[in-house]
């Protein structure tokens, strides 16, 4: 992956790779990563073995923890794998967590999840509550997908990737920056929250932010729109909001009270 990172990754990701001393020769231990990572931003990788419901995931971000899958893909899947694994999480996500601006953006996004749960709790009608919360979760998932997972940014020398879904797949990374089949558009929040996506092929549409300060401002805008009700009826389509995701928001007090331990 290193030649692809040097060519296509944003400069702060490369700084993070260097700061964490990640070796391409073996799968790192999370304890070792956390020893190096935490002094930078307070973030740490939290081991998980599988699916994490949406609110639990976002609550971890709020507490400067990143749920990190401990399974590993096969060698023949390095080009692309729809599901997260330790390579995706450690090689794609964790280096960005050394950057203060990016880390603060994740924390604020986690706080948005708490705001969504609070707003949902204030709606008495159960059907209306479920419908609105489903729409809000869908909007948040789309935003996360098109930024944290598949975002592009203006950087020295042109566009560079900062999204982990790109940075953990050499095939998708090259396709995202070089292919004429990809539409690369300046990010518009209105577009993003209504735009569905598919996870089983290379992305045909990617959004560009100007900087991490710009990205943080977009999370603030997302929260304002949530309060104003502008996320209550987003366009149908992917992603599907699972029952477990919905229930995790409705049971957020239980999740928030549980201690967050890194295994």
GIZIBEL-V736422 format. One record per pair of residues at least 24 apart in sequence whose ideal C-beta (glycine too) atoms are under 7 Angstrom apart, sorted by sequence separation. I is the first residue (numbers start at 1). J is the second residue. If there is no record, write none. Layout:
# GIZIBEL-V736422
i->I j->J
i->I j->J
This chain:
# GIZIBEL-V736422
i->116 j->140
i->152 j->176
i->182 j->206
i->184 j->208
i->159 j->184
i->66 j->93
i->113 j->140
i->175 j->202
i->176 j->203
i->66 j->94
i->112 j->140
i->189 j->218
i->172 j->202
i->176 j->206
i->66 j->97
i->187 j->218
i->152 j->184
i->189 j->221
i->189 j->222
i->30 j->68
i->193 j->231
i->194 j->234
i->198 j->238
i->193 j->234
i->194 j->235
i->196 j->237
i->197 j->238
i->196 j->238
i->64 j->107
i->27 j->72
i->61 j->106
i->62 j->107
i->61 j->107
i->146 j->192
i->61 j->109
i->62 j->110
i->45 j->94
i->61 j->110
i->62 j->111
i->143 j->192
i->146 j->195
i->159 j->208
i->142 j->192
i->143 j->193
i->58 j->109
i->59 j->110
i->142 j->193
i->58 j->110
i->62 j->114
i->145 j->197
i->142 j->195
i->150 j->203
i->43 j->97
i->59 j->113
i->139 j->193
i->152 j->206
i->154 j->208
i->58 j->113
i->142 j->197
i->152 j->207
i->153 j->208
i->41 j->97
i->150 j->206
i->151 j->207
i->152 j->208
i->153 j->209
i->154 j->210
i->33 j->90
i->37 j->94
i->41 j->98
i->40 j->98
i->55 j->113
i->151 j->209
i->153 j->211
i->27 j->86
i->41 j->100
i->37 j->97
i->43 j->103
i->33 j->94
i->37 j->98
i->146 j->207
i->28 j->90
i->41 j->103
i->55 j->117
i->96 j->162
i->147 j->215
i->22 j->91
i->93 j->164
i->92 j->164
i->92 j->165
i->20 j->94
i->20 j->95
i->92 j->167
i->88 j->164
i->91 j->167
i->92 j->168
i->91 j->168
i->17 j->95
i->20 j->98
i->16 j->95
i->19 j->98
i->143 j->222
i->16 j->96
i->88 j->168
i->87 j->168
i->13 j->95
i->16 j->98
i->13 j->96
i->15 j->98
i->16 j->99
i->54 j->137
i->12 j->96
i->12 j->99
i->80 j->169
i->1 j->91
i->12 j->102
i->79 j->169
i->136 j->226
i->79 j->170
i->80 j->171
i->78 j->170
i->79 j->171
i->80 j->172
i->139 j->231
i->136 j->231
i->139 j->234
i->135 j->231
i->136 j->232
i->138 j->234
i->135 j->232
i->135 j->233
i->141 j->239
i->135 j->234
i->132 j->232
i->138 j->239
i->138 j->241
i->137 j->241
i->105 j->212
i->112 j->219
i->119 j->226
i->134 j->241
i->108 j->216
i->115 j->223
i->137 j->245
i->137 j->246
i->102 j->212
i->105 j->215
i->109 j->219
i->112 j->222
i->116 j->226
i->101 j->212
i->105 j->216
i->108 j->219
i->112 j->223
i->115 j->226
i->101 j->213
i->104 j->216
i->134 j->246
i->137 j->249
i->99 j->212
i->133 j->246
i->105 j->219
i->112 j->226
i->101 j->216
i->130 j->246
i->133 j->249
i->82 j->199
i->82 j->200
i->120 j->249
i->120 j->250
i->117 j->249
i->116 j->249
i->117 j->252
i->114 j->252
i->10 j->153
i->11 j->155
i->10 j->155
i->11 j->156
i->13 j->162
i->10 j->160
i->9 j->160
i->10 j->161
i->8 j->160
i->9 j->161
i->10 j->162
i->8 j->161
i->13 j->167
i->9 j->167
i->5 j->167
i->8 j->173
i->4 j->170
i->8 j->174
i->1 j->170
i->4 j->173
i->8 j->177
i->4 j->174
i->53 j->244
i->54 j->245
i->53 j->245
i->56 j->248
i->55 j->248
i->54 j->248
i->55 j->249
i->53 j->248
i->54 j->249
i->65 j->260
i->59 j->255
i->55 j->252
i->59 j->256
i->63 j->260
i->65 j->262
i->56 j->255
i->55 j->255
i->60 j->260
i->46 j->260
i->47 j->262
i->46 j->262
i->47 j->263
i->44 j->262
i->34 j->262
i->30 j->262
